[in-house]
Amino acid sequence: MTTQTTTPTLVHTREALAAALAVQDVQAVPRTEGFAGTAHSARPHRRAVVMTMGALHAGHLSLVARARELADAVVVTIFVNPLQFAPSEDLARYPRDLQRDLALLSGPGLLGPDDIVFAPGPEVVYPDGDPVVRVSAGEIGDVLEGVSRPGHLDGVLTVVLKLLHLTRPGVALFGAKDAQQLAAVRRMVRDLDVPVVVEAAPIVRDEDGIALSSRNAYLSDDERRRALGLSRALRARGSAEEIRATARAALAGTDVDYVALVDPVTFAEVPADFVGEALLLVAATVGTTRLIDNGLVEVGA
């Protein structure tokens, strides 16, 4: 008796990806069970993509689970994109463990044999070396993360657009923790008429409240305690200035990069007399690890 594999198809090259996508188009079984509360309601998309840099955690897996709800077939990309790292950042030491990632992705309710994991090297994604033509994030890439990490969002958008072309999904899923990245991707898709739906998934947190991140593995026990200041900062309430001040105070013990209260779409700072919903974003370095977090807050309530 033969046991059918439940592991996804792993590919590393463009040619292997194209072949796997062709098979997926023919063989992927429509996943109608339980979607939208019925046993007969088809999923709205043929293919979903979840883009990652590996070092997977529960946050990534929640995106994959959501992708399975939205599409008949799923592609997960695992690629540590050099374009989004500055020379002083942690590209060389960024955690990489493909076998562990594959084992996690093969867990219950996640990827199966009709699904694909695309894990290319830089020479596959950028066959001619660093690309001459790149995507510019524009104004949204010039603030916050764009100030702290110049060119970061340009590198993100360039690789996202390339991977969208290569994987041809109907829907692409991104986590809300990288809020500025999510907003930039949505703007790129709208401005460049990319035929894909961008779906956001909520931030996944550990039991102590810290937002899950692959970089959390760098933290010592003491640094993790100090890192909890980021999630505590998001509890700030009051006027715009009170929220900014309270959030900054919660980050004592960290090297604060920024505390920002912004319009969720434009990422422009809200004025002192603003009343309504805004996005509170914090970034700080703990030890040698830079972390970010965010949450919607009611200002002036």
MARTIMAR-637330 format. One line per field, with one value per atom (N, C-alpha, C): residue number from 1; atom name; y negated, z, x negated. Coordinates in steps of 0.2 Angstrom, whole numbers, plus 5000, padded with zeros to 4 digits. Atoms other than C-alpha are relative to their C-alpha. Layout:
BEGIN
pos: (NUM,...)
site: (CA,...)
Y: (Y,...)
Z: (Z,...)
X: (X,...)
//
This chain:
BEGIN
pos: (1,1,1,2,2,2,3,3,3,4,4,4,5,5,5,6,6,6,7,7,7,8,8,8,9,9,9,10,10,10,11,11,11,12,12,12,13,13,13,14,14,14,15,15,15,16,16,16,17,17,17,18,18,18,19,19,19,20,20,20,21,21,21,22,22,22,23,23,23,24,24,24,25,25,25,26,26,26,27,27,27,28,28,28,29,29,29,30,30,30,31,31,31,32,32,32,33,33,33,34,34,34,35,35,35,36,36,36,37,37,37,38,38,38,39,39,39,40,40,40,41,41,41,42,42,42,43,43,43,44,44,44,45,45,45,46,46,46,47,47,47,48,48,48,49,49,49,50,50,50,51,51,51,52,52,52,53,53,53,54,54,54,55,55,55,56,56,56,57,57,57,58,58,58,59,59,59,60,60,60,61,61,61,62,62,62,63,63,63,64,64,64,65,65,65,66,66,66,67,67,67,68,68,68,69,69,69,70,70,70,71,71,71,72,72,72,73,73,73,74,74,74,75,75,75,76,76,76,77,77,77,78,78,78,79,79,79,80,80,80,81,81,81,82,82,82,83,83,83,84,84,84,85,85,85,86,86,86,87,87,87,88,88,88,89,89,89,90,90,90,91,91,91,92,92,92,93,93,93,94,94,94,95,95,95,96,96,96,97,97,97,98,98,98,99,99,99,100,100,100,101,101,101,102,102,102,103,103,103,104,104,104,105,105,105,106,106,106,107,107,107,108,108,108,109,109,109,110,110,110,111,111,111,112,112,112,113,113,113,114,114,114,115,115,115,116,116,116,117,117,117,118,118,118,119,119,119,120,120,120,121,121,121,122,122,122,123,123,123,124,124,124,125,125,125,126,126,126,127,127,127,128,128,128,129,129,129,130,130,130,131,131,131,132,132,132,133,133,133,134,134,134,135,135,135,136,136,136,137,137,137,138,138,138,139,139,139,140,140,140,141,141,141,142,142,142,143,143,143,144,144,144,145,145,145,146,146,146,147,147,147,148,148,148,149,149,149,150,150,150,151,151,151,152,152,152,153,153,153,154,154,154,155,155,155,156,156,156,157,157,157,158,158,158,159,159,159,160,160,160,161,161,161,162,162,162,163,163,163,164,164,164,165,165,165,166,166,166,167,167,167,168,168,168,169,169,169,170,170,170,171,171,171,172,172,172,173,173,173,174,174,174,175,175,175,176,176,176,177,177,177,178,178,178,179,179,179,180,180,180,181,181,181,182,182,182,183,183,183,184,184,184,185,185,185,186,186,186,187,187,187,188,188,188,189,189,189,190,190,190,191,191,191,192,192,192,193,193,193,194,194,194,195,195,195,196,196,196,197,197,197,198,198,198,199,199,199,200,200,200,201,201,201,202,202,202,203,203,203,204,204,204,205,205,205,206,206,206,207,207,207,208,208,208,209,209,209,210,210,210,211,211,211,212,212,212,213,213,213,214,214,214,215,215,215,216,216,216,217,217,217,218,218,218,219,219,219,220,220,220,221,221,221,222,222,222,223,223,223,224,224,224,225,225,225,226,226,226,227,227,227,228,228,228,229,229,229,230,230,230,231,231,231,232,232,232,233,233,233,234,234,234,235,235,235,236,236,236,237,237,237,238,238,238,239,239,239,240,240,240,241,241,241,242,242,242,243,243,243,244,244,244,245,245,245,246,246,246,247,247,247,248,248,248,249,249,249,250,250,250,251,251,251,252,252,252,253,253,253,254,254,254,255,255,255,256,256,256,257,257,257,258,258,258,259,259,259,260,260,260,261,261,261,262,262,262,263,263,263,264,264,264,265,265,265,266,266,266,267,267,267,268,268,268,269,269,269,270,270,270,271,271,271,272,272,272,273,273,273,274,274,274,275,275,275,276,276,276,277,277,277,278,278,278,279,279,279,280,280,280,281,281,281,282,282,282,283,283,283,284,284,284,285,285,285,286,286,286,287,287,287,288,288,288,289,289,289,290,290,290,291,291,291,292,292,292,293,293,293,294,294,294,295,295,295,296,296,296,297,297,297,298,298,298,299,299,299,300,300,300,301,301,301)
site: (N,CA,C,N,CA,C,N,CA,C,N,CA,C,N,CA,C,N,CA,C,N,CA,C,N,CA,C,N,CA,C,N,CA,C,N,CA,C,N,CA,C,N,CA,C,N,CA,C,N,CA,C,N,CA,C,N,CA,C,N,CA,C,N,CA,C,N,CA,C,N,CA,C,N,CA,C,N,CA,C,N,CA,C,N,CA,C,N,CA,C,N,CA,C,N,CA,C,N,CA,C,N,CA,C,N,CA,C,N,CA,C,N,CA,C,N,CA,C,N,CA,C,N,CA,C,N,CA,C,N,CA,C,N,CA,C,N,CA,C,N,CA,C,N,CA,C,N,CA,C,N,CA,C,N,CA,C,N,CA,C,N,CA,C,N,CA,C,N,CA,C,N,CA,C,N,CA,C,N,CA,C,N,CA,C,N,CA,C,N,CA,C,N,CA,C,N,CA,C,N,CA,C,N,CA,C,N,CA,C,N,CA,C,N,CA,C,N,CA,C,N,CA,C,N,CA,C,N,CA,C,N,CA,C,N,CA,C,N,CA,C,N,CA,C,N,CA,C,N,CA,C,N,CA,C,N,CA,C,N,CA,C,N,CA,C,N,CA,C,N,CA,C,N,CA,C,N,CA,C,N,CA,C,N,CA,C,N,CA,C,N,CA,C,N,CA,C,N,CA,C,N,CA,C,N,CA,C,N,CA,C,N,CA,C,N,CA,C,N,CA,C,N,CA,C,N,CA,C,N,CA,C,N,CA,C,N,CA,C,N,CA,C,N,CA,C,N,CA,C,N,CA,C,N,CA,C,N,CA,C,N,CA,C,N,CA,C,N,CA,C,N,CA,C,N,CA,C,N,CA,C,N,CA,C,N,CA,C,N,CA,C,N,CA,C,N,CA,C,N,CA,C,N,CA,C,N,CA,C,N,CA,C,N,CA,C,N,CA,C,N,CA,C,N,CA,C,N,CA,C,N,CA,C,N,CA,C,N,CA,C,N,CA,C,N,CA,C,N,CA,C,N,CA,C,N,CA,C,N,CA,C,N,CA,C,N,CA,C,N,CA,C,N,CA,C,N,CA,C,N,CA,C,N,CA,C,N,CA,C,N,CA,C,N,CA,C,N,CA,C,N,CA,C,N,CA,C,N,CA,C,N,CA,C,N,CA,C,N,CA,C,N,CA,C,N,CA,C,N,CA,C,N,CA,C,N,CA,C,N,CA,C,N,CA,C,N,CA,C,N,CA,C,N,CA,C,N,CA,C,N,CA,C,N,CA,C,N,CA,C,N,CA,C,N,CA,C,N,CA,C,N,CA,C,N,CA,C,N,CA,C,N,CA,C,N,CA,C,N,CA,C,N,CA,C,N,CA,C,N,CA,C,N,CA,C,N,CA,C,N,CA,C,N,CA,C,N,CA,C,N,CA,C,N,CA,C,N,CA,C,N,CA,C,N,CA,C,N,CA,C,N,CA,C,N,CA,C,N,CA,C,N,CA,C,N,CA,C,N,CA,C,N,CA,C,N,CA,C,N,CA,C,N,CA,C,N,CA,C,N,CA,C,N,CA,C,N,CA,C,N,CA,C,N,CA,C,N,CA,C,N,CA,C,N,CA,C,N,CA,C,N,CA,C,N,CA,C,N,CA,C,N,CA,C,N,CA,C,N,CA,C,N,CA,C,N,CA,C,N,CA,C,N,CA,C,N,CA,C,N,CA,C,N,CA,C,N,CA,C,N,CA,C,N,CA,C,N,CA,C,N,CA,C,N,CA,C,N,CA,C,N,CA,C,N,CA,C,N,CA,C,N,CA,C,N,CA,C,N,CA,C,N,CA,C,N,CA,C,N,CA,C,N,CA,C,N,CA,C,N,CA,C,N,CA,C,N,CA,C,N,CA,C,N,CA,C,N,CA,C,N,CA,C,N,CA,C,N,CA,C,N,CA,C,N,CA,C,N,CA,C,N,CA,C,N,CA,C,N,CA,C,N,CA,C,N,CA,C,N,CA,C,N,CA,C,N,CA,C,N,CA,C,N,CA,C,N,CA,C,N,CA,C,N,CA,C,N,CA,C,N,CA,C,N,CA,C,N,CA,C,N,CA,C,N,CA,C,N,CA,C,N,CA,C,N,CA,C,N,CA,C,N,CA,C,N,CA,C,N,CA,C,N,CA,C,N,CA,C,N,CA,C,N,CA,C,N,CA,C,N,CA,C,N,CA,C,N,CA,C,N,CA,C,N,CA,C,N,CA,C,N,CA,C,N,CA,C,N,CA,C,N,CA,C,N,CA,C,N,CA,C,N,CA,C,N,CA,C,N,CA,C,N,CA,C,N,CA,C,N,CA,C,N,CA,C,N,CA,C,N,CA,C)
Y: (5006,5000,4994,5006,4983,4995,5006,4968,4994,5006,4952,4995,5005,4938,4994,5007,4922,4994,5005,4912,4996,5004,4898,5001,4999,4898,4994,5005,4889,4999,5001,4880,4994,5005,4869,4995,5004,4862,4998,5003,4852,5006,4995,4867,5005,4995,4879,4997,5004,4866,5000,5000,4864,5007,4993,4883,5002,4998,4885,4996,5003,4871,5003,4997,4879,5006,4994,4895,4998,5003,4885,4998,5003,4877,5006,4994,4895,5004,4995,4905,4998,5002,4894,5001,4998,4900,4994,5005,4887,5001,4999,4885,4996,5003,4882,5001,4998,4889,4994,5005,4877,4993,5007,4861,4996,5004,4847,5003,4997,4858,5006,4994,4871,5005,4995,4887,5000,5000,4882,4993,5007,4864,5000,5000,4863,4994,5006,4852,4995,5005,4836,4999,5000,4838,5006,4994,4851,5001,5000,4847,4995,5005,4838,5001,5000,4833,4997,5003,4830,4999,5001,4822,4999,5000,4825,5000,5000,4824,5006,4994,4841,4999,5001,4843,5000,5000,4847,5000,5000,4844,5000,4999,4845,4994,5006,4828,5002,4998,4835,5005,4994,4851,4997,5002,4841,4997,5003,4832,5006,4995,4849,5004,4997,4856,4995,5005,4840,5001,4999,4843,5006,4994,4861,4999,5002,4853,4996,5005,4841,5003,4998,4851,5008,4993,4869,5002,4998,4869,4994,5005,4860,5001,5000,4855,4996,5004,4850,4999,5002,4841,4999,5001,4842,4997,5004,4829,4995,5006,4818,4995,5005,4803,4995,5004,4794,4993,5007,4778,4996,5004,4774,4999,5001,4775,4995,5004,4761,5003,4997,4765,5001,4999,4763,5005,4996,4774,5008,4993,4793,5005,4995,4801,5006,4994,4813,5005,4996,4819,5001,4999,4819,5007,4993,4836,5003,4996,4849,5007,4993,4867,5003,4998,4873,5007,4993,4891,4999,5001,4884,4996,5004,4872,5005,4995,4886,5005,4996,4897,4996,5004,4883,4999,5001,4879,5006,4993,4898,5002,4998,4897,5000,4999,4900,4994,5006,4888,4995,5005,4880,5003,4998,4886,5007,4993,4902,5001,4999,4910,4996,5004,4899,4993,5006,4884,4999,5001,4876,4996,5004,4870,4998,5002,4859,4996,5003,4856,4999,5002,4848,4997,5004,4841,4993,5007,4823,5000,4999,4829,5002,4998,4835,4994,5006,4820,4994,5005,4808,5003,4997,4817,4996,5005,4802,4996,5003,4797,4994,5005,4781,4997,5003,4775,4993,5007,4759,4996,5003,4755,5003,4998,4756,4996,5003,4751,4995,5006,4734,5000,5001,4733,4993,5007,4715,4997,5003,4704,5004,4996,4718,5004,4997,4725,4995,5005,4708,4999,5001,4709,5006,4995,4719,5006,4995,4736,4997,5003,4726,4995,5004,4714,5004,4995,4728,5005,4995,4740,4997,5003,4730,5005,4995,4740,5006,4993,4754,5001,4999,4752,5001,4999,4750,5007,4993,4767,5005,4995,4775,5000,5000,4769,5003,4997,4774,5007,4993,4792,5002,4998,4792,5000,5000,4787,5006,4994,4800,5007,4994,4814,5000,5000,4809,5002,4998,4811,5007,4993,4827,5005,4996,4835,5000,5001,4828,5001,4998,4828,4995,5004,4821,4996,5003,4816,5001,5000,4811,4998,5001,4812,4997,5004,4800,4999,5001,4798,4993,5007,4782,4997,5003,4781,4995,5005,4773,4996,5004,4760,4995,5004,4748,5004,4996,4762,5002,4998,4768,4994,5006,4750,4999,5001,4748,5005,4995,4765,4998,5001,4760,4994,5006,4743,5002,4997,4752,5004,4996,4764,4996,5005,4750,4996,5005,4738,5003,4997,4751,5005,4995,4761,5007,4993,4777,5004,4997,4790,5005,4996,4797,4996,5002,4795,5000,5000,4790,5001,4998,4798,4999,5001,4792,5005,4996,4804,4997,5004,4798,5002,4998,4798,5005,4994,4814,4998,5001,4812,5006,4995,4823,4999,5000,4826,4994,5006,4811,4994,5006,4799,4998,5002,4798,5002,4998,4798,5005,4995,4813,4998,5002,4810,5005,4995,4821,4997,5004,4808,5001,4999,4812,5006,4995,4827,4997,5003,4815,4998,5003,4809,5004,4997,4814,4999,5001,4816,4993,5007,4799,4995,5004,4791,5001,4998,4800,4996,5004,4792,4993,5007,4775,4999,5000,4779,4999,5001,4780,4993,5007,4761,4998,5002,4761,5001,4998,4770,4995,5004,4760,4993,5006,4744,4999,5000,4748,4999,5001,4746,4993,5008,4727,4998,5003,4717,4993,5007,4699,4996,5005,4684,5003,4998,4686,5000,5001,4679,5004,4995,4689,5007,4993,4705,5001,5000,4701,5000,5001,4696,5007,4994,4712,5006,4995,4723,5000,5001,4716,5002,4999,4718,5008,4992,4737,5003,4998,4739,4999,5001,4735,5007,4993,4748,5002,4999,4748,4994,5005,4738,4998,5002,4729,4997,5002,4727,4994,5004,4719,5002,4999,4717,4995,5004,4711,5001,4999,4708,4997,5002,4708,5002,4998,4709,5007,4993,4727,5001,5000,4724,4997,5004,4710,5000,5000,4712,4993,5006,4694,4999,5001,4689,4996,5004,4683,4994,5006,4666,5000,5000,4662,5000,5001,4658,5006,4995,4674,5004,4996,4684,5005,4995,4701,5006,4994,4717,4999,5001,4717,5006,4994,4730,4998,5001,4730,5005,4995,4737,4998,5000,4740,5004,4997,4745,4999,5001,4748,5006,4995,4758,5002,4997,4770,5004,4996,4776,4998,5001,4778,5001,4998,4782,4995,5005,4770,5003,4997,4773,4994,5004,4765,5003,4998,4765,4995,5005,4756,5002,4998,4755,4993,5005,4744,4997,5003,4732,4994,5005,4720,4994,5006,4703,4995,5005,4690,5003,4997,4702,4999)
Z: (5000,5000,5000,5000,4995,5004,4997,5006,4996,5004,4997,5004,4996,5002,5001,4999,5010,5000,5000,5007,4993,5006,4994,4995,5005,4978,5001,4999,4981,4994,5006,4967,5001,4999,4965,4994,5006,4947,4997,5003,4936,4995,5004,4924,5004,4996,4938,5003,4997,4945,4994,5005,4928,4999,5001,4926,5006,4995,4943,5000,5001,4940,4995,5006,4924,5003,4997,4934,5005,4995,4948,4996,5004,4935,4998,5002,4929,5006,4995,4945,5007,4993,4960,5001,4998,4968,5003,4997,4971,5007,4993,4990,5002,4999,4993,5007,4994,5010,5005,4995,5023,4999,5002,5014,5000,4999,5018,5004,4996,5030,4996,5003,5017,4997,5002,5010,4992,5007,4992,4997,5003,4990,4998,5003,4979,5003,4998,4984,4995,5005,4976,4995,5004,4969,4998,5002,4959,5003,4997,4966,5005,4996,4981,5001,4999,4985,5007,4994,5002,5000,5001,5001,5007,4994,5015,4999,5000,5019,5004,4996,5028,5008,4992,5047,5002,4999,5048,5007,4994,5063,4999,5000,5068,4996,5004,5059,4993,5007,5043,4998,5001,5045,5000,5001,5048,4993,5007,5031,4996,5004,5023,5001,4999,5032,4997,5003,5026,4992,5008,5008,4998,5001,5009,5000,5000,5013,4994,5005,4999,4993,5007,4984,5000,5001,4977,5001,5000,4976,5003,4996,4986,4998,5001,4982,5006,4995,4996,4998,5002,4992,5006,4994,5003,4996,5004,4997,5005,4996,5008,4995,5006,4996,5002,4999,4996,4999,5001,4989,5005,4994,5005,5006,4995,5016,4999,5000,5019,5001,4998,5020,5007,4992,5039,5003,4997,5041,5000,4998,5045,4994,5005,5028,5001,5000,5031,5006,4994,5048,5001,5000,5044,5000,4999,5050,4994,5006,5036,5002,4999,5038,4996,5005,5023,5002,4998,5030,5005,4994,5046,4997,5003,5035,4996,5004,5024,5005,4995,5039,5003,4997,5046,4995,5006,5029,4999,5002,5028,5006,4994,5045,4998,5001,5046,4998,5003,5036,4996,5004,5027,4993,5007,5011,4999,5002,5002,4993,5006,4986,4994,5006,4974,5001,4999,4982,4999,5002,4979,5005,4997,4988,4996,5004,4978,5004,4996,4986,4995,5005,4973,5004,4998,4976,4996,5003,4971,4993,5007,4955,4995,5003,4950,5000,5000,4955,4996,5004,4948,4996,5004,4934,4997,5003,4928,5005,4994,4945,5002,4997,4954,4994,5005,4943,4999,5002,4933,5001,4999,4933,5007,4994,4950,5001,4998,4958,5005,4995,4968,5004,4996,4983,5000,5000,4980,5007,4993,4995,5006,4994,5006,5002,4998,5005,5003,4997,5011,5007,4993,5029,5004,4995,5044,4998,5002,5038,4994,5006,5022,5003,4998,5033,5004,4996,5045,4995,5005,5030,4993,5007,5014,4995,5005,4999,5002,4998,5009,4996,5003,5002,4993,5008,4984,4999,5000,4987,5001,4999,4994,4994,5005,4980,4994,5006,4966,5001,4999,4973,5000,5000,4976,4993,5007,4958,4996,5004,4951,5002,4998,4962,4998,5003,4957,4993,5007,4939,4999,5000,4942,5002,4997,4952,4998,5003,4944,5004,4995,4959,4998,5000,4960,5006,4994,4978,5003,4996,4988,5007,4993,5007,5003,4996,5018,5007,4993,5037,5001,4998,5045,5004,4996,5056,4996,5005,5041,4997,5003,5039,4995,5005,5029,4993,5006,5017,4997,5002,5016,4996,5004,5011,4994,5007,4998,4995,5005,4990,4997,5003,4989,4995,5005,4981,4994,5006,4969,4995,5003,4964,4996,5003,4961,4995,5005,4952,4994,5005,4941,4997,5003,4937,5000,4999,4944,5001,4999,4942,5006,4994,4960,5006,4994,4976,5006,4994,4991,5006,4994,5007,5006,4994,5024,5006,4995,5039,5007,4994,5057,5003,4996,5068,5004,4995,5077,5006,4994,5095,5004,4995,5107,5006,4994,5124,5004,4997,5131,4997,5004,5118,4995,5005,5107,4994,5006,5089,4997,5002,5081,4994,5005,5070,5000,5000,5064,5004,4996,5072,5007,4993,5089,5003,4998,5089,5002,4998,5091,5008,4994,5108,5006,4994,5125,5004,4996,5139,5003,4998,5146,4994,5005,5129,4998,5001,5126,5005,4995,5142,4998,5002,5136,4993,5006,5119,5001,4998,5127,5000,5001,5127,4994,5006,5109,5000,5000,5112,5005,4995,5128,4997,5003,5118,4996,5005,5107,5005,4995,5123,5001,4999,5123,4998,5002,5123,5002,4999,5123,4994,5006,5112,4996,5004,5098,5004,4997,5108,5006,4994,5124,4998,5002,5114,4998,5002,5106,5006,4994,5123,5005,4996,5132,4997,5004,5118,5001,5000,5119,5007,4993,5138,5001,5000,5136,4997,5003,5126,5003,4996,5140,5000,5000,5140,4993,5006,5121,4996,5005,5107,4995,5004,5100,4993,5007,5081,4999,5001,5079,5004,4998,5087,4996,5005,5074,5000,5001,5073,4994,5007,5055,4997,5004,5043,4997,5002,5039,4992,5007,5020,4997,5002,5017,5004,4995,5032,5001,4997,5035,5007,4993,5053,5001,4999,5060,5005,4996,5068,5007,4993,5087,5002,4998,5086,4996,5004,5076,5005,4996,5082,4995,5005,5074,5001,5000,5070,4996,5002,5067,5001,4999,5065,5004,4996,5079,4998,5002,5073,5005,4996,5084,4997,5002,5080,5005,4995,5092,4999,5000,5093,5007,4993,5108,4999,5001,5110,4993,5007,5092,4995,5004,5085,5000,5001,5077,4999,5000,5080,4998,5002,5073,5003,4998,5079,4998,5002,5075,5003,4998,5080,4998,5001,5076,5007,4994,5090,4998,5000,5093,5003,4997,5095,5002,4997,5106,5003,4997,5112,5007)
X: (4996,5000,4996,5004,4993,5003,4998,4994,4999,5001,4997,4997,5004,4985,5005,4997,4992,4996,5005,4977,5001,4999,4977,4994,5005,4967,4995,5006,4950,4997,5004,4942,4995,5005,4927,4999,5002,4926,5007,4994,4938,5003,4998,4939,5004,4997,4944,5007,4994,4957,5005,4995,4965,5003,4997,4967,5004,4996,4974,5006,4994,4986,5005,4996,4992,5003,4997,4995,5005,4995,5004,5006,4994,5015,5005,4996,5021,5002,4999,5020,5003,4998,5024,5007,4993,5040,5003,4996,5053,5002,4999,5054,5006,4993,5072,5002,4998,5073,5000,4999,5080,4999,5001,5076,5007,4994,5088,5006,4995,5097,5004,4996,5104,4995,5005,5097,5000,4999,5101,4998,5002,5094,4993,5007,5079,4996,5004,5064,5000,5000,5063,4994,5006,5045,4997,5003,5036,4994,5007,5019,4999,5003,5012,4993,5007,4995,4998,5003,4986,4993,5007,4969,4997,5003,4957,4992,5008,4938,4998,5002,4939,5000,5000,4936,5007,4993,4954,5002,4997,4965,5007,4993,4983,5004,4998,4986,5000,5000,4981,5005,4995,4991,5007,4994,5006,5002,4999,5004,5001,5000,5002,5007,4993,5018,5006,4995,5028,4999,5000,5021,5004,4996,5028,5008,4993,5045,5002,4999,5044,4999,5002,5037,5000,5000,5037,4993,5007,5018,4996,5004,5004,4993,5008,4986,4997,5003,4975,4993,5006,4959,4995,5005,4943,4994,5006,4930,4998,5003,4919,4997,5001,4919,4994,5006,4902,5002,4998,4910,5003,4997,4919,4996,5005,4904,4995,5005,4892,4993,5006,4873,4999,5001,4874,5005,4994,4889,4998,5002,4890,5001,4999,4891,4996,5005,4876,5003,4998,4883,5008,4992,4902,5001,4999,4908,5003,4997,4910,5000,4999,4916,5006,4995,4925,5004,4997,4928,5005,4995,4936,5006,4994,4947,5005,4996,4953,5004,4997,4957,5006,4994,4968,5005,4995,4976,5004,4997,4981,5005,4996,4991,5007,4992,5010,5003,4996,5021,4995,5004,5006,4999,5001,4997,5001,5000,5000,4997,5004,4993,5002,4998,5003,4997,5003,4994,4993,5007,4977,4996,5005,4962,4995,5005,4951,4995,5006,4934,4994,5005,4923,4994,5006,4905,5000,5000,4901,4999,5002,4894,5006,4994,4911,5005,4996,4921,4997,5003,4908,4994,5004,4900,4994,5005,4890,4997,5003,4884,5005,4995,4892,5003,4996,4906,4999,5001,4904,5006,4994,4922,5004,4997,4931,5006,4994,4947,4999,5000,4948,5006,4994,4959,5003,4997,4961,5000,5000,4966,5001,4999,4971,4994,5006,4954,4995,5005,4946,5001,4999,4953,4999,5000,4951,4995,5005,4943,4996,5004,4937,4995,5006,4927,4995,5005,4920,4997,5003,4917,5001,5000,4914,5000,5000,4919,5004,4997,4927,5007,4993,4945,4999,5001,4938,4998,5002,4930,5005,4995,4945,5005,4995,4957,4997,5003,4944,5001,4999,4944,5007,4993,4962,5003,4998,4966,4998,5003,4954,5004,4997,4962,5007,4993,4979,5000,5001,4974,4999,5002,4966,5005,4995,4980,5007,4994,4995,5006,4994,5007,5006,4994,5025,5000,5001,5021,4994,5006,5006,5001,4999,5005,4994,5005,4995,5002,4999,4994,5001,4999,5000,4994,5006,4984,4996,5003,4975,5005,4994,4988,4998,5002,4978,4999,5001,4973,5006,4993,4991,5003,4998,4996,4997,5004,4982,5002,4998,4987,5007,4993,5005,5000,5001,5000,4997,5003,4989,5005,4995,5002,5005,4995,5015,4997,5003,5003,4997,5003,4995,5005,4994,5012,4997,5002,5005,5006,4993,5019,4999,5000,5018,5004,4996,5029,4995,5005,5018,5004,4996,5025,4995,5003,5019,5002,4998,5018,4998,5001,5018,4993,5006,5002,5001,4999,4999,4994,5005,4991,4999,5001,4983,5004,4996,4991,4998,5002,4981,5002,4998,4988,4995,5005,4972,5002,4998,4976,4995,5004,4969,4995,5005,4953,4995,5006,4939,4994,5006,4927,5001,5000,4934,4995,5005,4922,4994,5006,4908,5000,4999,4915,4998,5001,4908,5006,4994,4920,5001,4999,4916,5002,4998,4917,5008,4993,4934,5005,4996,4941,5000,5000,4935,5004,4996,4943,5007,4993,4960,5003,4998,4960,5003,4997,4965,5007,4993,4981,5004,4997,4984,5002,4999,4982,5006,4994,4997,5006,4994,5009,5001,4999,5006,5007,4994,5022,5000,4999,5027,4999,5001,5023,4994,5006,5010,4994,5007,4996,5000,5000,5001,4998,5001,5001,4992,5007,4984,4995,5004,4977,5000,4999,4984,4996,5003,4978,4992,5008,4960,4998,5002,4960,5000,5000,4965,4994,5006,4949,4994,5006,4937,4997,5004,4923,4999,5001,4923,4997,5003,4914,5005,4994,4929,4998,5001,4929,5005,4995,4946,5006,4993,4963,5004,4996,4976,5007,4993,4994,5002,4999,5000,5006,4994,5014,4998,5002,5015,4999,5000,5016,4994,5005,5004,4993,5006,4992,4998,5002,4992,5002,4998,4991,5006,4994,5007,4999,5001,5008,5002,4998,5009,5007,4993,5027,5005,4996,5032,5004,4995,5047,5002,4998,5051,4995,5004,5042,4994,5007,5023,4996,5004,5010,4994,5005,4997,4994,5005,4980,4994,5006,4965,4994,5006,4947,4995,5005,4933,4995,5005,4917,4999,5002,4914,4994,5006,4897,4997,5002,4892,5006,4995,4909,5005,4995,4921,5006,4993,4939,5005,4995,4955,5007,4994,4973,5005,4995,4990,5006,4993,5008,5004,4995,5023,5002,4998,5028,5005,4996,5042,4997,5003,5035,5005,4996,5043,5007,4993,5057,5000)
//
